[in-house]
Amino acid sequence: MIRSWVCWLSKTQKIWPAHTWRNSKQHRSYDYKELGSERVFSSQHEASFYCRNCSQPFAKWQGQCPACETWGQITERKMFPSDINNGLAVGYRQPNAHTYNKAANGIIQAAARSSISWSGQSTDPKHTHLTQPIKMMHVEDHTISDERIALESKELNWVFGGGLVQGSLTLLSGSPGIGKSTLALQLANMLADSLNPMESGPIRRVLYISGEESLTQVRLRAQRLGKIHSSLYVASEINIDSIFQLVHSEENQEALNSECSFAGVIMDSIQTVFAPDIPSAAGTVNQVKECTLRFLRLAKEQNVPVILVGHVTKSGDIAGPKVLEHIVDTVMQLEGDPQSSRRFLRCLKNRFGTTSEIGVFDMTDTGLRTLTNPLLAYISPIHNESCNDAELPTTQSSESDGTAITITMEGSRPIPIEIQALVNRSHHNSLTQIRCVGVPFEKLQLLLAVLERRANVEFGNRSVFINVAEGYTIQEPAADLALAAALVSALTNHPLRSRGLLLGEIALSGALRPVKMLESRLMAAHKIGLTWSIIPLVTCPDTRKKLSKYDGLLKIHYVSTLMDALSLLFRNGGAKGAVIPR
């Protein structure tokens, strides 16, 4: 009865024939998933047959194609030895578990939809060839400087190591609202300006793709940033296939002498892009990894710089798989306090330059602007006529206790910072508190313990508060001595002598350990108007000789322990006769 009803239903309603229902287990092993305008076939078995009418793959031969309902069009797929080079599907798709055939010991395509991909490359196995290795000495000799694109901003050139490299893939990340999209749009405009230095000649276009904003919203933000270059193009798209169709449009390809019609691509952001042939939502691990790999192939094959904007998690890490940072050539992170106008761009990875470099910027109504003097970005300056350079003001006033100046290194750049401390007595009904901004909590606890144990400085029932000016975060131990001096100054309510520099890492024994790049730090201290410094004892004769040239510029005091440094700072009672508690 049931079989007769199925036969009648298949003839009247045009559904699958009755014989397809007999093998129910085999039927359940197939999974047809509708993705866009195409169907992707997944099965427990490898597909070796396909429909010549609609290219639908099948695990074995059958009479009728259930996709297009045609009869006699299913045929066996022919395998060629050169199919091992066809692991990449149409365009820039990467091989996966569904396209690898262990039985045939090679790689087959998921669907033979077309013999010519939209990128212009043939996917017919008869016309493919394996990549042949060549000798290293025969590779074209191009220096990195020849491949770099110098930008208008000196700070950006500093961070990138001289400019953007042709064919590089850059990841720009940052917390929400920090200014990633603003910086990306400025980069696109600068890139368009650098690629077209003269009005005559072929126009090299730059494409800015937004997956988070509409074209009108991007236009409004661009107007706020200032002048827009005529060769800057914008699009709003999140489908990776549609994006690459835009990039590989035939217009302007002859002028660029390349298959890519744009000389630079900026994508904002990678978490919004999705590949229709991957059955997962945009922003997932597989989607982010696959889309990034396709952008990587675009950058390398077409030799164009590609910039991807990335999100971060609530813990501050880059959103997505860790492999995302390994795929790209350069990782840039935009940091800063949202309540402050200061921003700095930190280089976390750079295959073509120095890592750990930073650029200091100021967020304004017209976008990110380079500071005229980055050395004064994170200290509180006041004007002083006694400064060596009249245009450079000196540091913190001598009337403020709990303040100390130190210099940290970001790559090869010295950054003077101001540490502010406040120590307040807690009443018997309130608990003591320890709060810190810009300093790791574990570091503050360690220094408090060393001060009490090695220097006999008792904090007792006092609350301690630490802040670093302008939202800067200390990430190196060279600021330990300045932090300890600021705590003692705040505890005794007596300020340190003004225009001084404190450097040194404090060990658990109370000894001061040496710091790296002392010459750069002392030169920066002289430039901002500091007149004296306390640094760890230098025992190497060569290093001592190099530092001797600063004797006429700075009064350098060498100490070996924390107690020696505090005794020197408060030897005459500090600024107002302070005495170290015993």
Secondary structure, DSSP 8 states (H G I E B T S, - for coil): -HHHHHHHHHHHS--S-GGGGT-HHHHHT-EEEEETTEEEEE-SS---EEETTT--EESS--SB-TTT--BS-EEE----GGGGG--S-STT----GGGEETTTTEE--S----SB-TTS-B--GGG--------GGGS----HHHHEE--S-HHHHHHHTSSEETT-EEEEEE-TTSSHHHHHHHHHHHHHHHH--SSSS----EEEEESSS-HHHHHHHHHHH----TTEEEEE--BHHHHHHHHT-STTHHHHTSS-S-SEEEEE-GGG-B-TTS-S-TTSHHHHHHHHHHHHHHHHHHT--EEEEE-B-TTSSBSS-THHHHHSSEEEEEE--TTSSEEEEEEEEETTS-SS-EEEEEEETTEEEE-S-GGGSBS--B--TTSSSTTS-B-S-TT-SSEEEEEEEETTEEEEEEEEEEEEE--TTS---EEEESS-HHHHHHHHHHHHHHS----TTEEEEEEEGGG----SGGGHHHHHHHHHHHHHT----SSEEE--EE-TTSBEE--S-HHHHHHHHHHTT--EEEEE----HHHHHHHGGGTTTSEEEEESBHHHHHHHHTTT-TTTT-----
